[in-house]
Amino acid sequence: MALSWDRFVAEVERRKPVFWLRDDDAATVTPALERLLSFAVPVALAVIPDLAEPSLFEKNVAFLQHGCDHRNRAATGEKKTEFPATEAIPDALERLRRSRERLVSMGGDKVLPVVAPPWNRMRRELAAELPRIGIRGLSGYGEAESLPGVLQVNTQVDIVAWRDGKRFIGDEEAARLAMTYVLRNQPVGWLTHHAVHDAAAWEFLERLFALRGPRWAGAAELFSYNRPAHV
């Protein structure tokens, strides 16, 4: 059933949920990124470590590790992934460790020990080993899984329709996706890709960030084991 934007706004203002924002594919400062960061909401910036430029880390945001190089290594029959089943886990961990080192050398404490894998895909066997290299958090898309020693906080609303010309998904679809988690009293993770937004996506974000009901949480809070209650 379709959910109108006005109905969604009314529910959000009544329930006062926690929202958070993850923006993917950052590597350098661009006008589109500056536009996103101009809004008064905390941003978790998922950065491609091997492509990242030092100037990016002058921004006062939280940084997540967006894989290593964002190169598709999928084997035949696999969906796009940087971490295919054919890659030995020790090799993948070593790539992640080196890339994390590079991020931390530029961003210091702004870089959280969290991986947001490209295409939101990382096989469970690899994710379970992340604590061995100091990574304690994982951010993907959709329903989170239980992983010992790894806190998973996912996004649930990708505002880009990737299979339909990278257009904005529309108010009703965004509201429908978000409302599932609002009704569960769970934080709603909004996923953006500043480099590909069309005019409709930017206009939507202006309205989303202007809502009075939600509390926008930072990634450092959400990935803290001692974080406050969500609602």
LOMIRO-327831 format. One line per 5 residues: number of its first residue (from 1); for each residue x, y, z of C-alpha. Coordinates in steps of 0.25 Angstrom, whole numbers, plus 2048, in hexadecimal, padded with zeros to 3 digits. Example, Ala and Ser with C-alpha at 12.3 -4.5 7.8 and 13.67 -1.06 7.14 Angstrom:
<pts>
1 = 831 7EE 81F ~ 837 7FC 81D
</pts>
This chain:
<pts>
1 = 800 800 800 ~ 805 80E 7FC ~ 809 817 808 ~ 807 826 805 ~ 812 82F 809
6 = 809 838 811 ~ 805 82B 819 ~ 813 828 81B ~ 816 836 820 ~ 80B 835 82A
11 = 80F 827 82F ~ 81E 82C 830 ~ 81A 839 838 ~ 811 830 841 ~ 81B 825 844
16 = 828 82D 843 ~ 831 822 83E ~ 840 822 83D ~ 846 824 82F ~ 854 823 82A
21 = 85B 826 81D ~ 866 81E 816 ~ 86B 824 809 ~ 874 81A 800 ~ 87F 81B 7F6
26 = 886 828 7FB ~ 895 829 7F7 ~ 897 838 7F5 ~ 890 845 7F8 ~ 886 849 7ED
31 = 87B 853 7EC ~ 871 848 7ED ~ 877 844 7FA ~ 878 852 7FF ~ 869 853 7FC
36 = 866 847 805 ~ 86F 84B 810 ~ 868 859 810 ~ 85B 853 817 ~ 85B 853 826
41 = 85B 844 828 ~ 866 83B 82C ~ 86C 833 820 ~ 873 826 820 ~ 87C 827 814
46 = 880 819 80E ~ 88D 81C 808 ~ 894 813 7FD ~ 8A2 812 805 ~ 8AB 810 7F9
51 = 8A6 81C 7F1 ~ 8A4 825 7FD ~ 8AB 833 7FC ~ 8B0 839 809 ~ 8A7 846 808
56 = 89B 83D 80A ~ 89E 83B 818 ~ 89E 84A 81B ~ 88F 848 81C ~ 889 847 82A
61 = 881 83A 827 ~ 882 82B 82B ~ 88A 823 821 ~ 887 814 81E ~ 88F 80B 816
66 = 889 808 808 ~ 890 7FB 805 ~ 89E 7FE 7FF ~ 89E 802 7F1 ~ 88F 800 7ED
71 = 893 7F6 7E2 ~ 889 7EB 7DE ~ 890 7DE 7E0 ~ 884 7D5 7DF ~ 886 7C7 7D9
76 = 87D 7C2 7CE ~ 86F 7C1 7D4 ~ 871 7CA 7DF ~ 86B 7D8 7E1 ~ 874 7E4 7E1
81 = 87E 7E3 7ED ~ 88B 7E8 7F1 ~ 88D 7DB 7FA ~ 88A 7CF 7F1 ~ 889 7C1 7F7
86 = 895 7BD 7EF ~ 89E 7C7 7F7 ~ 8A4 7C0 803 ~ 8A0 7C7 810 ~ 8AE 7CA 815
91 = 8B0 7D1 807 ~ 8A4 7D9 809 ~ 8A7 7DD 817 ~ 8B5 7E1 813 ~ 8AF 7EA 808
96 = 8A5 7F0 812 ~ 8B0 7F2 81D ~ 8B9 7FA 813 ~ 8AE 802 80E ~ 8A9 806 81C
101 = 8B7 80A 820 ~ 8B7 814 815 ~ 8AA 819 819 ~ 8AE 81B 827 ~ 8BC 821 823
106 = 8B3 82C 81D ~ 8A7 82D 826 ~ 8AB 829 833 ~ 8A0 827 83D ~ 896 82C 833
111 = 897 81E 82D ~ 88E 814 834 ~ 892 805 834 ~ 886 802 82B ~ 886 7FC 81D
116 = 87B 800 813 ~ 87E 7F6 808 ~ 87C 7FA 7F9 ~ 86E 7F6 7F4 ~ 86B 7F3 803
121 = 870 7E5 801 ~ 87A 7DD 80A ~ 879 7CE 80C ~ 876 7CA 81B ~ 883 7C2 81C
126 = 88B 7CE 819 ~ 883 7D8 821 ~ 884 7CF 82E ~ 893 7D1 82D ~ 894 7E0 82C
131 = 897 7E1 83B ~ 8A4 7DB 838 ~ 8A9 7E8 831 ~ 8A2 7F1 83B ~ 895 7F3 834
136 = 889 7F2 83D ~ 87E 7F7 834 ~ 877 7F4 827 ~ 86D 7FC 81F ~ 865 7F6 814
141 = 857 7F7 80F ~ 84A 7F1 813 ~ 848 7E7 81F ~ 854 7E6 828 ~ 85A 7D9 82C
146 = 860 7D4 839 ~ 86F 7D3 839 ~ 877 7D0 846 ~ 880 7DC 849 ~ 87B 7E5 83D
151 = 870 7EF 83F ~ 868 7F0 832 ~ 860 7FD 82F ~ 85A 7FD 821 ~ 854 807 819
156 = 846 804 814 ~ 842 80F 80A ~ 84A 811 7FE ~ 845 81D 7F7 ~ 84B 81A 7E9
161 = 844 810 7DF ~ 850 80A 7DA ~ 849 801 7CF ~ 841 80D 7CA ~ 84A 817 7C6
166 = 84F 81B 7D4 ~ 843 823 7D6 ~ 83D 827 7E3 ~ 834 81B 7E8 ~ 829 825 7EB
171 = 822 82A 7F8 ~ 819 81E 7FA ~ 823 813 7F8 ~ 82D 81A 802 ~ 821 81C 80C
176 = 81D 80D 80A ~ 82C 808 80D ~ 82E 811 819 ~ 821 80E 81F ~ 824 800 821
181 = 82F 803 82B ~ 827 80F 831 ~ 81C 806 835 ~ 827 7FD 83C ~ 82D 808 844
186 = 83A 805 83D ~ 844 810 837 ~ 841 813 828 ~ 84E 813 820 ~ 84D 81C 814
191 = 857 819 809 ~ 85B 823 7FF ~ 866 824 7F4 ~ 869 833 7F2 ~ 870 831 7E5
196 = 863 82C 7DD ~ 857 834 7E3 ~ 84E 83A 7DA ~ 846 847 7DD ~ 83A 83F 7E3
201 = 844 838 7EC ~ 84A 845 7F1 ~ 83C 84B 7F3 ~ 837 83F 7FB ~ 843 840 804
206 = 840 84E 807 ~ 832 84A 80C ~ 837 83E 813 ~ 841 846 81B ~ 837 850 81E
211 = 82E 847 825 ~ 82B 84A 834 ~ 828 83C 839 ~ 835 834 838 ~ 842 835 840
216 = 84E 834 837 ~ 859 82B 83D ~ 867 82B 83A ~ 86E 81E 836 ~ 877 81E 842
221 = 86B 81D 84B ~ 864 812 843 ~ 871 80A 843 ~ 874 80C 852 ~ 871 800 85B
226 = 86C 80A 865 ~ 863 812 85C ~ 857 818 862 ~ 849 813 85F ~ 844 815 851
231 = 837 81B 855
</pts>
